[in-house]
Amino acid sequence: MDRMDEVHSFIKDNIDYDVLLQCHPTEKMDINELVELMVETIAVKQPVIRINKYDFPYDVVRSRLEKIDFHTMEYVLECLRNNTTKVRNIRSYMLTTLYNAPVTCSNYYKAEVNHDFYGK
């Protein structure tokens, strides 16, 4: 239980949890679910973790999830909010979104800016 509490505190600090809730008060439940999923994934060590049908070593997944900060969480919330496709396994979908977010967030926003300013 100490490990779970430790990871929970780390994740909340990392994402500026209180500020995130202030900025997105209507998404409190979504934020809490994402936090719990990250905590569970990091705290319960497994040899491999399945992400988008691929098995990744625990340390790789843990490292990626630990990189998630306030801005990355805003990106994840936006991605989840904008999804219009049928999701059969929401836990898997959310974990995949969280896992990919630190390496896609910056380019997503660049593409949005390019589209808004230079797109036709």
Helices and strands as residue ranges (DSSP letters): H 2-14, H 17-23, G 25-27, H 28-43, E 48-51, E 54-57, H 58-66, H 70-82, H 90-118
